[in-house]
Amino acid sequence: MGVAEEFIQFKNGYNIDKELISSISYRYQRITGQLNKDFRSSDSKTSNSLYVGSYGRDTSARGISDLDMAYLLPASVYWQYNAYSTNGQSALLQAVKKSIQNTYKTSDSFGDGQVVVVNFTDGVTFEVLPVFDNTQGTWTYPNANNGGSWLTCNPRAEIEALHTRNLASNRNLKHLCRMMRVWRDHNKVPISGALIDTLAYQFIENWEHRDKSFLYHDYMARDFLGYLAAQDTNKTYWRMPGSGSYVWKKGNFQAKARVDCTIAFAACTLLKEYEGAQRRAKWRSVFGATFPN
């Protein structure tokens, strides 16, 4: 088995399986249908909702447990809760929670500052963000913390930015984002999916092999680990592609990236057929059991 075949098998291992995708879609449609019924008198199970976060950006990997979705409320609902004398944002989240509980009565559904969280027994958690459309393409959403306020975000711009650069890089950007989530999870590296996506987006713009095939995915992993290791340890935030939102550092991810970059360099030198097992062993030390043996 050569390098390309190894990384194709790795891709098949880190992509989310069809059964979970189907389960996510079913729950998404049930939540959307209930919210549409209660807030719009509509029976649609798909309109006015959008996957956001890593699943919306299509950079999630197998093992995903948190699913972010946004639900677009009518403008009249904003004016209704904005008129509250105290913390209309909390009241709005409670209203959204009560609506969802009409469908998932046994789920642990509650307001968590900015979202309504629905925990399912299989370990998957939906975080539902109620939003309102703004003329400039952003969304306004409620923040119930500290007495209540309205905040803005722009996930649609993030989705579009990642999608555009992914196509410009022969779809390698999203492969990179997914495989680096496997690296993070295997090694318990303190880095968020949003920061992985942000740094991968920056890295691949000028990576010399960005248009190549799976044959170059060993180089891609090696070079991105080097890119992570070279990030300024004093830097505390980066800016998300598309929206420009702040993406904060969770901890020192550079140290582990530096160690594994060295292992990746060694793996990339083992190209002879009889060195395959040794090469895969090194990649498994970087990525864990998801990488083929």
Backbone torsions as a table, in degrees:
resi	resn	phi	psi	omega
1	MET	NA	126.1	-179.4
2	GLY	-88.9	-179.4	-177.2
3	VAL	-59.5	-46.8	-178.1
4	ALA	-60.2	-45.6	-179.8
5	GLU	-63.1	-37.9	179.0
6	GLU	-62.2	-44.6	-176.6
7	PHE	-78.9	-22.9	170.6
8	ILE	-68.3	-44.2	176.2
9	GLN	-63.0	-38.7	176.7
10	PHE	-60.2	-44.2	178.0
11	LYS	-59.7	-43.3	178.3
12	ASN	-63.3	-28.0	179.0
13	GLY	-80.7	-35.0	-177.2
14	TYR	-91.1	-14.0	175.5
15	ASN	-69.9	147.7	179.2
16	ILE	-67.7	134.1	-176.4
17	ASP	-73.0	156.5	-174.3
18	LYS	-62.8	-33.1	-179.5
19	GLU	-64.0	-42.3	179.1
20	LEU	-70.5	-38.4	176.8
21	ILE	-58.6	-42.5	178.8
22	SER	-64.7	-41.8	179.2
23	SER	-64.5	-42.5	178.3
24	ILE	-61.8	-44.4	-179.6
25	SER	-62.3	-42.0	179.9
26	TYR	-61.5	-46.9	-179.4
27	ARG	-67.6	-40.7	177.4
28	TYR	-57.6	-44.5	-178.8
29	GLN	-70.1	-35.6	178.1
30	ARG	-67.2	-43.2	177.8
31	ILE	-64.7	-46.2	179.5
32	THR	-60.4	-44.7	-179.0
33	GLY	-60.8	-40.8	179.9
34	GLN	-68.0	-42.8	179.0
35	LEU	-65.5	-40.6	177.4
36	ASN	-63.1	-39.6	179.3
37	LYS	-62.9	-44.9	-173.5
38	ASP	-81.7	-31.5	-175.2
39	PHE	-106.5	-15.7	-176.5
40	ARG	-133.0	0.5	-176.5
41	SER	51.5	42.1	-178.7
42	SER	-119.5	148.8	178.0
43	ASP	-102.1	11.4	179.2
44	SER	-70.4	139.0	177.8
45	LYS	-102.3	3.3	-176.3
46	THR	-130.1	-28.4	-175.4
47	SER	-73.6	151.1	174.9
48	ASN	75.2	7.2	176.0
49	SER	-122.0	156.4	178.4
50	LEU	-151.1	134.5	169.5
51	TYR	-67.6	133.6	176.2
52	VAL	-128.3	-169.2	-176.6
53	GLY	65.3	-157.4	-176.0
54	SER	-65.5	-34.8	179.5
55	TYR	-67.8	-37.9	176.9
56	GLY	-68.2	-35.4	177.3
57	ARG	-79.3	-6.5	178.7
58	ASP	64.9	38.5	178.7
59	THR	-118.8	7.1	178.9
60	SER	-70.9	155.0	177.7
61	ALA	-124.2	168.9	176.4
62	ARG	-53.6	138.9	-175.4
63	GLY	101.4	-1.4	178.3
64	ILE	-57.5	136.6	178.6
65	SER	-124.3	-22.5	-179.9
66	ASP	-109.1	126.1	-177.8
67	LEU	-119.8	119.1	-179.2
68	ASP	-98.9	132.3	173.7
69	MET	-138.7	148.0	176.8
70	ALA	-111.3	144.5	175.7
71	TYR	-123.0	124.6	-176.4
72	LEU	-86.4	113.3	180.0
73	LEU	-90.3	155.9	175.7
74	PRO	-65.0	149.9	-179.6
75	ALA	-58.6	-32.4	-179.1
76	SER	-60.4	-30.6	179.5
77	VAL	-69.3	-35.5	175.9
78	TYR	-60.6	-48.9	-177.2
79	TRP	-65.4	-32.5	177.2
80	GLN	-61.7	-48.8	-175.6
81	TYR	-85.2	-23.6	175.1
82	ASN	-67.7	-22.9	-179.2
83	ALA	-78.8	-8.5	178.8
84	TYR	-63.3	142.4	180.0
85	SER	-72.8	-29.6	178.2
86	THR	-139.9	127.4	171.2
87	ASN	43.5	58.2	172.4
88	GLY	-62.9	-22.4	179.6
89	GLN	-64.3	-42.2	177.5
90	SER	-64.3	-40.8	178.8
91	ALA	-63.6	-37.2	177.7
92	LEU	-64.2	-44.9	178.7
93	LEU	-62.0	-36.9	177.4
94	GLN	-65.8	-37.5	178.7
95	ALA	-66.4	-41.1	177.4
96	VAL	-65.9	-40.2	177.9
97	LYS	-59.8	-47.3	-178.4
98	LYS	-62.5	-36.3	177.6
99	SER	-63.5	-48.7	-178.9
100	ILE	-62.2	-35.1	-179.3
101	GLN	-68.8	-14.2	172.5
102	ASN	-68.3	-22.0	177.8
103	THR	-101.5	-46.5	-177.4
104	TYR	-113.8	73.2	-175.9
105	LYS	-64.1	-32.9	-175.0
106	THR	-92.1	-4.6	179.4
107	SER	-76.5	153.1	176.8
108	ASP	-82.9	90.2	-173.6
109	SER	-110.9	127.5	-176.4
110	PHE	-158.1	162.4	176.5
111	GLY	-82.7	136.7	-177.8
112	ASP	-128.9	55.1	176.7
113	GLY	85.7	-55.9	-177.2
114	GLN	-131.9	-15.0	-176.7
115	VAL	-133.1	164.6	168.5
116	VAL	-104.2	125.3	-174.2
117	VAL	-102.3	131.6	177.4
118	VAL	-121.9	111.9	179.6
119	ASN	-94.7	129.2	177.5
120	PHE	-104.3	156.2	-172.9
121	THR	-67.8	-17.0	179.1
122	ASP	-88.2	7.5	177.4
123	GLY	93.7	-5.4	177.7
124	VAL	-84.8	136.4	-180.0
125	THR	-120.6	128.3	173.1
126	PHE	-97.4	132.3	173.1
127	GLU	-115.3	113.0	-173.7
128	VAL	-101.8	119.8	-179.9
129	LEU	-103.8	112.3	175.2
130	PRO	-76.3	132.9	-175.1
131	VAL	-136.2	163.5	175.1
132	PHE	-129.4	138.6	-178.9
133	ASP	-73.1	140.1	171.3
134	ASN	-111.4	156.9	-175.9
135	THR	-63.6	-29.1	-178.0
136	GLN	-85.9	8.7	176.5
137	GLY	93.9	-8.9	177.5
138	THR	-83.4	173.6	174.6
139	TRP	-118.2	146.4	168.2
140	THR	-101.3	136.9	179.8
141	TYR	-138.9	158.0	-175.2
142	PRO	-83.1	142.5	171.9
143	ASN	-124.6	108.8	-174.9
144	ALA	-83.2	-6.1	-177.7
145	ASN	-74.0	151.4	174.4
146	ASN	54.1	43.3	175.7
147	GLY	89.7	-8.1	175.6
148	GLY	98.9	139.6	176.2
149	SER	-163.5	169.6	175.4
150	TRP	-109.1	135.3	179.0
151	LEU	-122.1	167.6	179.3
152	THR	-124.9	152.0	176.5
153	CYS	-150.2	170.8	-179.6
154	ASN	-146.5	64.3	-179.7
155	PRO	-61.1	-31.0	-179.0
156	ARG	-63.0	-36.0	177.4
157	ALA	-68.0	-34.8	177.5
158	GLU	-66.6	-44.4	178.9
159	ILE	-60.0	-45.0	-178.7
160	GLU	-66.0	-41.1	-179.5
161	ALA	-62.8	-46.5	179.3
162	LEU	-64.9	-40.5	-180.0
163	HIS	-62.4	-45.9	-177.4
164	THR	-63.7	-46.9	-179.1
165	ARG	-70.7	-30.0	176.3
166	ASN	-62.5	-44.5	178.2
167	LEU	-65.0	-35.3	-179.4
168	ALA	-73.2	-12.6	-178.5
169	SER	-116.3	30.0	178.7
170	ASN	55.9	35.3	179.1
171	ARG	65.7	14.3	-178.8
172	ASN	-74.6	-25.9	-178.2
173	LEU	-59.1	-49.4	-176.7
174	LYS	-71.0	-32.8	173.1
175	HIS	-60.1	-43.0	-179.7
176	LEU	-63.9	-44.9	179.7
177	CYS	-59.3	-40.0	-177.9
178	ARG	-72.0	-45.3	-178.0
179	MET	-65.6	-30.8	-179.8
180	MET	-76.5	-19.8	170.2
181	ARG	-69.3	-37.2	175.8
182	VAL	-62.9	-43.9	176.9
183	TRP	-59.0	-47.3	179.7
184	ARG	-58.9	-48.8	-175.5
185	ASP	-68.0	-40.4	-179.7
186	HIS	-63.8	-37.1	-174.7
187	ASN	-103.1	1.6	-178.8
188	LYS	53.5	47.6	-179.8
189	VAL	-80.4	133.4	-178.2
190	PRO	-79.3	76.9	178.4
191	ILE	-145.9	134.7	-178.4
192	SER	-80.5	160.2	174.5
193	GLY	-61.7	-35.9	179.4
194	ALA	-63.5	-37.9	179.4
195	LEU	-74.4	-35.9	173.1
196	ILE	-57.3	-48.3	-178.7
197	ASP	-62.1	-42.0	-178.6
198	THR	-63.5	-47.7	-177.9
199	LEU	-72.7	-34.8	176.1
200	ALA	-64.6	-39.5	177.8
201	TYR	-59.4	-44.4	179.8
202	GLN	-68.6	-44.0	-176.5
203	PHE	-60.9	-48.4	-169.0
204	ILE	-73.7	-16.6	179.5
205	GLU	-57.1	-39.4	-176.3
206	ASN	-115.0	8.6	178.6
207	TRP	-69.9	129.5	-169.3
208	GLU	-66.7	-21.7	-178.0
209	HIS	-108.4	24.3	-172.1
210	ARG	-63.6	-21.0	-178.3
211	ASP	-98.9	7.7	-175.1
212	LYS	-87.2	179.3	-174.6
213	SER	-93.6	-168.6	178.6
214	PHE	-61.8	-18.5	178.2
215	LEU	-60.1	-22.9	-178.0
216	TYR	-104.7	8.6	-177.9
217	HIS	-70.6	-23.2	173.5
218	ASP	-67.8	-41.6	175.7
219	TYR	-64.1	-38.9	-178.7
220	MET	-62.8	-45.7	178.3
221	ALA	-63.6	-44.9	179.6
222	ARG	-59.7	-49.5	-174.9
223	ASP	-70.6	-32.6	178.2
224	PHE	-72.5	-36.3	174.2
225	LEU	-60.5	-38.5	175.4
226	GLY	-65.3	-37.9	178.2
227	TYR	-64.5	-42.5	177.3
228	LEU	-63.1	-44.7	-177.7
229	ALA	-61.9	-29.0	-176.8
230	ALA	-85.2	-3.6	179.4
231	GLN	-66.6	142.2	-179.1
232	ASP	-60.8	120.5	-178.6
233	THR	-69.8	-15.8	178.4
234	ASN	-87.6	-10.1	-179.0
235	LYS	-75.9	136.4	-175.3
236	THR	-108.5	-17.1	-179.8
237	TYR	-152.3	158.1	173.2
238	TRP	-128.0	176.0	-179.6
239	ARG	-115.2	129.3	-177.6
240	MET	-66.4	133.8	176.6
241	PRO	-56.8	140.6	176.7
242	GLY	89.0	-59.2	-175.9
243	SER	-92.9	-26.9	-175.0
244	GLY	75.3	10.6	179.7
245	SER	-64.2	152.2	178.2
246	TYR	-72.6	133.1	174.4
247	VAL	-119.1	112.8	-170.4
248	TRP	-91.5	147.1	175.4
249	LYS	-73.0	136.6	178.8
250	LYS	-95.5	-22.9	-177.1
251	GLY	176.9	-171.9	-177.7
252	ASN	-83.5	95.1	177.0
253	PHE	-87.8	-16.2	-173.7
254	GLN	-66.1	-36.3	-175.5
255	ALA	-63.5	-47.7	179.2
256	LYS	-67.4	-36.3	177.2
257	ALA	-61.6	-38.4	-179.9
258	ARG	-65.0	-43.4	179.0
259	VAL	-63.1	-46.9	-175.2
260	ASP	-76.3	-23.4	173.8
261	CYS	-63.6	-39.1	177.9
262	THR	-63.3	-43.1	177.4
263	ILE	-63.6	-41.5	-179.8
264	ALA	-64.0	-39.3	176.9
265	PHE	-60.0	-43.1	179.3
266	ALA	-64.8	-40.9	179.4
267	ALA	-61.9	-37.2	-177.3
268	CYS	-70.9	-13.0	177.3
269	THR	-90.8	-11.0	-176.4
270	LEU	-94.8	80.1	-172.4
271	LEU	-106.6	-11.5	-179.7
272	LYS	-72.3	153.1	-175.2
273	GLU	-58.5	-42.2	-177.6
274	TYR	-72.9	-8.7	179.1
275	GLU	-95.7	4.6	-174.7
276	GLY	-58.9	-45.9	-178.4
277	ALA	-63.7	-40.2	179.3
278	GLN	-66.5	-40.2	179.1
279	ARG	-63.3	-46.7	-178.4
280	ARG	-65.5	-33.0	177.9
281	ALA	-63.3	-38.2	178.3
282	LYS	-67.6	-42.3	179.1
283	TRP	-67.0	-32.5	177.5
284	ARG	-69.1	-28.6	175.4
285	SER	-69.9	-25.8	178.0
286	VAL	-83.5	-45.7	-171.0
287	PHE	-107.0	-13.7	-179.0
288	GLY	87.2	-164.6	-170.8
289	ALA	-70.5	-11.9	176.5
290	THR	-66.3	-27.6	177.8
291	PHE	-76.6	138.5	-175.9
292	PRO	-61.5	147.4	-177.3
293	ASN	-87.7	NA	NA
